[in-house]
Amino acid sequence: MSAITTHILDTSIGKPAQNVSIVLEKPNADGTWSLLGKGQTNADGRLPGLLADDIKLQPGIYRLVFDTQSYFKAQGVKAFYPSVTIVFQTTDQSHYHVPLLLNPYGYSTYRGS
C-alpha cells in the first residue's frame, strides 16, 4: 500500500468524487516543490498507488493538490475553489491517510486511518 493515501467525498451529492486529478509533492530547499506522485481518483473516490508500495516515507512536509475546478466543471457545477491544497507533516514512516470532504463552496480534511 502507498505510504500516503487519500480519498474524496463530494458532500453536496453524498458520493465519492470520481476523476479528480491529484498530485503529491514535497518541498525542496529552494522553495520549489518536487513531484512524488500523481493520478486520478477512481469510482470510489480513491487514488490507489499514489506512491509505489516500496517507497519508504521520510518524515517531513508534503502537499496534496486536488484539481477541483475540472471536477466540478465536468459535473456542470459552479464552484468557488479551483483547487484545494493540503500541506501536512509526517513524523515517522507509518501510513498517512488524508481524506478530503468537498462541496462547491467549501471543504474540510483530517488525518484518517
PAMAR-422253 format. One record per residue (C-alpha): residue in three letters; residue number from 1; x, y, z; chain. Coordinates in nm, 3 decimals, padded with zeros to 5 digits. Example, Ala and Ser with C-alpha at 12.3 -4.5 7.8 and 13.67 -1.06 7.14 Angstrom:
REM PAMAR-422253
(r ALA; 1; (01.230; -00.450; 00.780); A),
(r SER; 2; (01.367; -00.106; 00.714); A),
This chain:
REM PAMAR-422253
(r MET; 1; (00.000; 00.000; 00.000); A),
(r SER; 2; (00.113; 00.355; -00.073); A),
(r ALA; 3; (00.256; 00.530; 00.235); A),
(r ILE; 4; (00.026; 00.828; 00.162); A),
(r THR; 5; (-00.333; 00.768; 00.055); A),
(r THR; 6; (-00.634; 00.991; 00.002); A),
(r HIS; 7; (-00.995; 00.979; -00.098); A),
(r ILE; 8; (-01.257; 01.241; -00.180); A),
(r LEU; 9; (-01.622; 01.252; -00.087); A),
(r ASP; 10; (-01.840; 01.512; -00.260); A),
(r THR; 11; (-02.064; 01.603; 00.032); A),
(r SER; 12; (-02.300; 01.801; -00.192); A),
(r ILE; 13; (-02.418; 01.476; -00.352); A),
(r GLY; 14; (-02.312; 01.226; -00.087); A),
(r LYS; 15; (-02.093; 01.028; -00.328); A),
(r PRO; 16; (-01.725; 00.972; -00.398); A),
(r ALA; 17; (-01.567; 01.229; -00.629); A),
(r GLN; 18; (-01.451; 01.043; -00.942); A),
(r ASN; 19; (-01.183; 01.151; -01.190); A),
(r VAL; 20; (-01.026; 01.420; -00.973); A),
(r SER; 21; (-00.662; 01.482; -01.065); A),
(r ILE; 22; (-00.428; 01.483; -00.765); A),
(r VAL; 23; (-00.056; 01.548; -00.730); A),
(r LEU; 24; (00.165; 01.471; -00.431); A),
(r GLU; 25; (00.473; 01.687; -00.382); A),
(r LYS; 26; (00.750; 01.753; -00.133); A),
(r PRO; 27; (00.938; 02.082; -00.082); A),
(r ASN; 28; (01.291; 02.148; -00.198); A),
(r ALA; 29; (01.543; 02.362; -00.010); A),
(r ASP; 30; (01.500; 02.643; -00.266); A),
(r GLY; 31; (01.125; 02.676; -00.203); A),
(r THR; 32; (01.011; 02.485; -00.511); A),
(r TRP; 33; (00.820; 02.156; -00.495); A),
(r SER; 34; (00.911; 01.817; -00.643); A),
(r LEU; 35; (00.651; 01.578; -00.781); A),
(r LEU; 36; (00.634; 01.243; -00.599); A),
(r GLY; 37; (00.315; 01.100; -00.747); A),
(r LYS; 38; (00.001; 01.184; -00.940); A),
(r GLY; 39; (-00.316; 01.032; -01.075); A),
(r GLN; 40; (-00.695; 01.047; -01.076); A),
(r THR; 41; (-00.949; 00.919; -00.831); A),
(r ASN; 42; (-01.137; 00.603; -00.920); A),
(r ALA; 43; (-01.511; 00.527; -00.894); A),
(r ASP; 44; (-01.473; 00.501; -00.515); A),
(r GLY; 45; (-01.307; 00.846; -00.494); A),
(r ARG; 46; (-00.971; 00.687; -00.413); A),
(r LEU; 47; (-00.630; 00.708; -00.574); A),
(r PRO; 48; (-00.454; 00.375; -00.521); A),
(r GLY; 49; (-00.083; 00.370; -00.591); A),
(r LEU; 50; (-00.014; 00.739; -00.533); A),
(r LEU; 51; (00.332; 00.624; -00.427); A),
(r ALA; 52; (00.491; 00.295; -00.521); A),
(r ASP; 53; (00.447; 00.034; -00.246); A),
(r ASP; 54; (00.823; 00.005; -00.192); A),
(r ILE; 55; (00.880; 00.378; -00.122); A),
(r LYS; 56; (00.969; 00.442; 00.242); A),
(r LEU; 57; (00.812; 00.768; 00.356); A),
(r GLN; 58; (01.060; 01.004; 00.515); A),
(r PRO; 59; (00.939; 01.232; 00.795); A),
(r GLY; 60; (00.877; 01.580; 00.660); A),
(r ILE; 61; (00.637; 01.815; 00.488); A),
(r TYR; 62; (00.424; 01.709; 00.192); A),
(r ARG; 63; (00.135; 01.853; -00.005); A),
(r LEU; 64; (-00.157; 01.715; -00.197); A),
(r VAL; 65; (-00.308; 01.935; -00.469); A),
(r PHE; 66; (-00.659; 01.847; -00.589); A),
(r ASP; 67; (-00.790; 01.983; -00.922); A),
(r THR; 68; (-01.141; 02.064; -00.803); A),
(r GLN; 69; (-01.216; 02.307; -01.088); A),
(r SER; 70; (-01.205; 02.037; -01.356); A),
(r TYR; 71; (-01.410; 01.802; -01.138); A),
(r PHE; 72; (-01.693; 02.049; -01.079); A),
(r LYS; 73; (-01.684; 02.176; -01.438); A),
(r ALA; 74; (-01.737; 01.818; -01.560); A),
(r GLN; 75; (-02.039; 01.799; -01.327); A),
(r GLY; 76; (-02.179; 02.125; -01.469); A),
(r VAL; 77; (-02.146; 02.286; -01.126); A),
(r LYS; 78; (-02.006; 02.630; -01.048); A),
(r ALA; 79; (-01.757; 02.619; -00.763); A),
(r PHE; 80; (-01.562; 02.867; -00.555); A),
(r TYR; 81; (-01.230; 02.682; -00.514); A),
(r PRO; 82; (-01.044; 02.595; -00.838); A),
(r SER; 83; (-00.807; 02.375; -00.640); A),
(r VAL; 84; (-00.754; 02.251; -00.288); A),
(r THR; 85; (-00.405; 02.225; -00.146); A),
(r ILE; 86; (-00.342; 02.030; 00.173); A),
(r VAL; 87; (00.001; 02.071; 00.330); A),
(r PHE; 88; (00.078; 01.826; 00.609); A),
(r GLN; 89; (00.371; 01.698; 00.811); A),
(r THR; 90; (00.468; 01.338; 00.877); A),
(r THR; 91; (00.671; 01.239; 01.181); A),
(r ASP; 92; (00.758; 00.877; 01.106); A),
(r GLN; 93; (00.741; 00.614; 00.834); A),
(r SER; 94; (00.388; 00.495; 00.911); A),
(r HIS; 95; (00.091; 00.513; 00.674); A),
(r TYR; 96; (-00.080; 00.853; 00.636); A),
(r HIS; 97; (-00.435; 00.882; 00.503); A),
(r VAL; 98; (-00.550; 01.235; 00.415); A),
(r PRO; 99; (-00.919; 01.245; 00.309); A),
(r LEU; 100; (-01.094; 01.543; 00.152); A),
(r LEU; 101; (-01.461; 01.625; 00.210); A),
(r LEU; 102; (-01.561; 01.853; -00.075); A),
(r ASN; 103; (-01.853; 02.065; -00.192); A),
(r PRO; 104; (-01.872; 02.354; -00.441); A),
(r TYR; 105; (-01.824; 02.621; -00.173); A),
(r GLY; 106; (-01.621; 02.453; 00.096); A),
(r TYR; 107; (-01.401; 02.165; 00.202); A),
(r SER; 108; (-01.252; 02.001; 00.508); A),
(r THR; 109; (-00.984; 01.745; 00.574); A),
(r TYR; 110; (-00.847; 01.539; 00.859); A),
(r ARG; 111; (-00.591; 01.268; 00.928); A),
(r GLY; 112; (-00.768; 00.944; 00.858); A),
(r SER; 113; (-00.665; 00.589; 00.928); A),
